[in-house]
Amino acid sequence: MTDTADLASGKGHHDENFPVASFLLRPEHRAPVMAYYRFARAADDIADNEQATQATKLDLLARMRAGLDGDGPPEAVALGAVMAARGIDPIHAHDLLDAFVRDVTEARCADWDDLIGYCRLSAMPVGRFVLDVHGESRETWPANDALCAALQVINHLQDCGKDYRTLGRVYIPLDTGIDLADLARPRATPALRAIITALVERTRDLLDRSADFSAMIRDRRLAAEVAAIHRLAVSLCDRLATRDPLSERVHHGKLEAALLGLSAAVPALLRRAA
């Protein structure tokens, strides 16, 4: 019987586009955030596996869900224990699993609202979990949701060619008039570039709505991490507006990402200290 470990990609938190439980977070908060990340990574590896059948993926995701209650893969059991110990709403984990089930069963987004609805399951719960770990007010959720949705859309746009070629998935809304064949080309057509540029502008709107998110957060170290993430997201939008994700590198290098992130995190820390 196939197990979650059989589908592991080997990808870790240092391979992500945005910081995950970085050194900025307090040690007592880093461990539960990493438990959530390991759970998300295991579930994501299931949904994105190129060889596993749909039935196998859905079975493993169901086991991940059962594991939150103590009987399943170790990543799920560990997260369930963390949430129980800290009194964190398990909906953040269940929503994420719903997103991965959608990845397995649906390969298209109809329109922008449909895409944001997907982000509501796949991205927003991640930030909400981190906020709950830190005991932050849920009044911060609208700003969190805007930022997390922006991060998700950025990832989709960066990987639009790879997602289509390897998994047949298209997160670019169909009502944009996209020709799916364009995603399999070695470089973007003018029509695809125009679509990506328009979606980047909508993503900038999300980033504008989350511009004050860092200032809303009481924990100054989390506020600094959020400031860093926001800065990286703005930079990636700038790149997507000028670079072709099918033929050019959009992702930041590790050193570049570190410098960009620190350029936002340090001022945020100093403002709080003052």
N, C-alpha and C positions, 0 to 999 in steps of 0.2 A: 504494500500500500504506500502510495506517495505521501511524503511528509513535507512540512514547510521547509525543513532544512534542505530537502532535495532541490528546491527551486530558488534557493538563496543566490542572489546576484554577486555577493561579495562587496557590494557598495556600502560605504559607511558614512557617518555624519560629516566627515571631512570632505566628502565628494559632492556635497550639496551646493547649490548656487548661493544659499544664504546661511548665515551662522546658525548652528544648532547647539544649544546649551554651551555657549562659548565661555571662556574664562571670565567674561564680564558678569555672569550670573553668580549669585552666592552659592557656595558648595551645597548647602542644604536644599537648594532648589534645583541644582543641576541633575541630581540623581533621578528624581521623578520625571523631569523633562526627557532625560535619556531613555527612561523606561517607555515613555510614549513614543519616542522616535524609533526604538527597536521594534515596537509593535507595528508602527506604521511602515517601517522598512520591510518587515516580514510579509505584511499584507500586500504591499506594493509589488514586491518580488513575485508573489503569487499571481496577481492580476496581469503583470507585464511579461510573464514567461512566454516565450515564443513556441515552446514545444508542448506544454500541457494543454489538455483539452478543456473546453468550457466546463464540462461536468466536473473534472478534477479540480479546477480553480474554485468553482462554487462550493464544492465539498470542503476544501481546505479553508475557505473564508468562513464557512459555517462553523468549522472547528475553532477558528480564531475567536469567533463570537462566543462559543461555549466556554472557551478558555478564560474569558473575562470573569466567569463565575467559578473558576477553579479547576476546570477539567478540560485541558486542551494544550496547545503548544506553549512552551515556556515563556515566550514573549508576551502572550496574552495573559497567562496566569500571573506573571510578574506585574503587569500593568494593573490587572484587577486588584491585586493586593495593595498596590500603591494608592489607587483610587479609594479603596475601602479605608485604608489607614488615615488618609487625609480628608475624607469626606467629600471627595470630588465627584461630581455628577458623571456617571458612566456614559451619558449621552454623547460626550465628546469622542469616545471610542466607537460607539455604535454608528454615529453619523459617518465616521471615516470608513468603516466597513461597508456602509451603504454606497459610498462613492466607489469603492473598489468593485462591488457587485455591479454597479452601473458600467464601470470600465469593461467588465467581462461581457455584459449582455447588450450594451448599446455602444455604437461606434461613431455616432454623429451628434452634433448639437444643432438644433434648428435655428436659433437666433441668439442674440446677446443675452436675453433674459434666461434662456435655457442654459447658456454657459455659466452665468452667475448662479443659477440654481445648482449647477454641478459644484461650483466653488463653495457654495453654502455647506456642502457635505465634505468636500475634499480638502479645503484649505482653512475656512473660518474656524472649524473646531480645534485646529492645531493651536492657533493663537488664543482661543478661549480657554483651552486647557492650561496653557502657560500662565495666563492671567489668574486663573483659579488657584494654581499652585502658589502663586505669590500673594493670594488674598486680595487681589485688586477688585475695584468696583466694577460691576457689570455695566455701569454707565459708559465704560470704555469700549464696550462691544461694537458699536457702530463703526468707530474708527478702526478697531481691530479688523472687522469684517472687510472694510474697504481695502486695507493694506494687504490682508491675506489673499483676497480675490485678485488684487493686482499682481502679487507674486505668482499665483497660479497661472494667470493669463500670460505673464511673461515667460514662464517655463513652457507653456504650450506653444507660444510663438517661436521660441528658440528651437524647439524640438519638432516643429510641425512636419518637416520632411521625414525625419527618423520615425516618428510615430506612425506615419502613413505607410512607409515602406516596410517596417518590421511588424506592426500590429494591426494595420488597416484602420487605425483610429484617426479621426479628424475632429479636432476641437474648435477649429475655425468655423463659425456659424455658417450654415448652408445658405442663409438668406443674404449673405454677402455676394452671392453669385459665383463663388469659387468653383473653378474647374479642377476636380480632384486630380486629374492627370498632371496638373502643374506641380503637385507636391512630389511627384516621382522624378522630376527633372533635375539635372545637375545644378541648375541655378534658377532663381525665381524669374518668372515672366513679369513684364510690366504690370499686367493685371493682378498678379499675386502680390507684387510689391505694394500696389495701391491698397489692396485689402489689408495687408499687414500694417501699413502706415495708418490707416483709418482705425484699426483696432488698438494700435499704440496710443493714439490720441484719446480713445475711450479709457485706456488704462491709466493715462496721465490724470484723467478726471478722478479716478479712484485714489491715486496718490495724493492729489490735492485735498481730497476729503479726509485723508489720514495724516495730513501734514502736522497736525497738532497732537497726534496720538502720543508721542513720547512725553510731551509736557503734561498729559493727563495721568501718567503713571506715578504712583507714590514711591515705589522702589527705584532708587536712582540708578542702580546697576541694570535693572531690566529696562529702564527708560533709555539708558545708553545703548543697549543692544538694539532696541527698537529704532533708535535714531540711525544706527549703523545700517540696519536692514533697509530702512527707507532710502537712505543715500544710495545704496547699491541698486535698489530697484529703479530709482530715477536714472542712474547711469546706464542701466541695461535698456531702459526705454529709449534713451538717446542713441544707443547703439543700434537697436532694432529699427529706428527711424532712418538710419543711414547704411546699415549693413544687411546683406542678404543671408538669412539664416540657413539657406540651402547650400551655399558655397563659401561662406565666410564664418570665422569664429565670432560668436557673440559673447560667450561666457567670459568672465573675468579670470585672469590667472590668479593663483593663490596670493602672491605678493601684492598684486594690484588690488585684489579684493580686501586684503588686510589694511592696506594704506587708506583706501577709500572709506572703509568702515570706521577706522580709527579717527579719520578726519571729522566724522560726525559724532562718534562716541565720546571722544575726549572733551569737546566743548559741552556736551550734554552733562558729563560728570562734573565739570568745573562749575557750570551754572548751578547745579544742585548743591555743590559744596558751598558756593557763595551764599 
